[in-house]
């Protein structure tokens, strides 16, 4: 055990998904998709690699999960977009979805867990330059729940993240944390197993 409570947290939460919770409920969400597309829809069906989205006016659309960057409840659209900013440098890079799991910008669970427990304010930059600020409300295998100002929950798809940093500009991506090992500074750290 590296972090006190991490194993139990993963046992309970690692296989949860917003798509399972939303599927078939009729609740409307705003989906930020590649390339720079925003869709308001309900999840009609959650399939293994795709979602069937019911947009209402324009009908039903199949969307690959790898094409989704983040989503939130439709009623929070104005507030979330009001708090979101754009990193123009990243936007101009015209990054596309990273289909190969080995090439994605990974964030280790042992980095996320202490950040969540310590309620550290983070700045998450998505592949197309959207920057969202908040604290981690939870995470699972494919998703990170980011709580923005006012407690608004935005679900970030891990594959859509370009970088995640704190206010001191410390990156928590795997390639940085292999050396930095910030989790060792957490009071939850119990030593390597």
Order of alpha helices (4+ residues) and beta strands (2+ residues): alpha-alpha-beta-beta-beta-beta-beta-alpha-beta-alpha-alpha-beta-beta-beta-beta-beta-alpha
